[in-house]
Each structure stands twice: as C-alpha cells, then as structure tokens.
Amino acid sequence: AQRVTQPEKLLSVFKGAPVELKCNYSYSGSPELFWYVQYSRQRLQLLLRHISRESIKGFTADLNKGETSFHLKKPFAQEEDSAMYYCALDTNDYKLSFGAGTTVTVRA
Amino acid sequence: GAVVSQHPSRVICKSGTSVKIECRSLDFQATTMFWYRQFPKQSLMLMATSNEGSKATYEQGVEKDKFLINHASLTLSTLTVTSAHPEDSSFYICSAPGLAGDISANEQFFGPGTRLTVL
C-alpha cells in the first residue's frame, strides 16, 4: 500500500528565511509526486509536480528515490506563502494519496 | 485552467435525511472524477472514483450504499449521502484530472468543497 508522510503539522518561519517542508513516501511502483497548496478560503490547487522539475513561486522539490523523499523548499519565504501544503502521491491511475498536510505560517 | 464547481457549498440537514452534492467540470469533460472527504485539520481521504457510464469504485472501508455516486454525464458527478448521521458531517471535495495528452494530464483540479453538517 502507498503512504505519504509529512512529519510536520505546523511550520512557522520569518519572512525572508528559508523554508523546507518534508515529505516521505512509500510505494512499490514508480511514483509520481505532487505538492498541492491550499490558501486560506481557497480550493486546493497544484503547486508543482516532480516530473516537470519546475520552480513555482520560488518553490522547488526534488524527488530522491534513494531516500523516498520529495521535500519542498523555498530559499526566502514570503508572507503570501502562508498556507496549508499537501504532498501527494499518484499511483498512476490518477488516484491521489495525500499526506497529513503542513500548515505554514510566515511571520513578518 | 480547468474549473471544477460544487453545489451546494454548504448544507445542513437533519439526521436520517439524504443529501445530494453535485460536482461539475465547467470547461472540460471528465470521464473520471474523484470524491474525497476531509475532516477538520486533517488530510483528504479518497472515498471513491466516479466513472462516467459505469459504476463507481469505492475505497476500502467506504460504504457504497451509504455514499451513492452517479456520473450522469461527462461533466457531472453526484454524491448522495443517504440516511445521513452526525458522524457523516465533514467537508466533501471532488476533483477531476486534466485532459489526457494535455500538459495538465497529471494534474487534479479540485472543487471548492461542500461542508455538510448533519444535526
């Protein structure tokens, strides 16, 4: 069975500081991993996916198959980054397994 | 980008009644849609996969007779919570994947969610 672990429920950083959200997964197949974000009073939306290796809003995430991790990083956090972040695993049939989520608060 | 809507956004009902929640893909067709449930401050749990033209497939532990899913058209899936009880109170969210072959193919587009409160 697949599983996604986000060990931090809450993360608080100062504006301009680096932020890293941890995500580990367990899956026997070839994983497709995503980070989804939910801003206050908004719907869940895609932040980035590992296959595109892109940087969105300054965030990057690298898939490390050896460590089965997909940590999300941003070198300089902004106040508008305050949100709930979910790491998600697609088991190649569009079904998503979500981690428990990490609430990020960026303080001025 | 693709837009998914849900109706109603919130509903309050009495215990024992049934409630229908609609999920629509507004500007694209979705042969598959997904229904999730989210408890306060918790993650989304996949409940079922809604398949246009065929039966829904339910995740382990989800009662199919309790949560009826109908995928009536390529743009509409409905979730009916039958004989609702207070423990069914939750936030229900639907999603639809992007179009196959499109850059958004791997992306799920989520509805805004429906808050169900059963008294």
Chai-1 contact restraints between the chains, C-beta under 6 A:
chainA,res_idxA,chainB,res_idxB,connection_type,confidence,min_distance_angstrom,max_distance_angstrom,comment,restraint_id
A,R43,B,F110,contact,1.0,0.0,6.0,A-B,restraint_1
A,R43,B,P112,contact,1.0,0.0,6.0,A-B,restraint_2
A,L44,B,F110,contact,1.0,0.0,6.0,A-B,restraint_3
A,L46,B,E107,contact,1.0,0.0,6.0,A-B,restraint_4
A,R49,B,N106,contact,1.0,0.0,6.0,A-B,restraint_5
A,Y94,B,P97,contact,1.0,0.0,6.0,A-B,restraint_6
A,K95,B,L46,contact,1.0,0.0,6.0,A-B,restraint_7
A,F98,B,S43,contact,1.0,0.0,6.0,A-B,restraint_8
A,F98,B,L44,contact,1.0,0.0,6.0,A-B,restraint_9
A,A100,B,S43,contact,1.0,0.0,6.0,A-B,restraint_10
A,G101,B,S43,contact,1.0,0.0,6.0,A-B,restraint_11
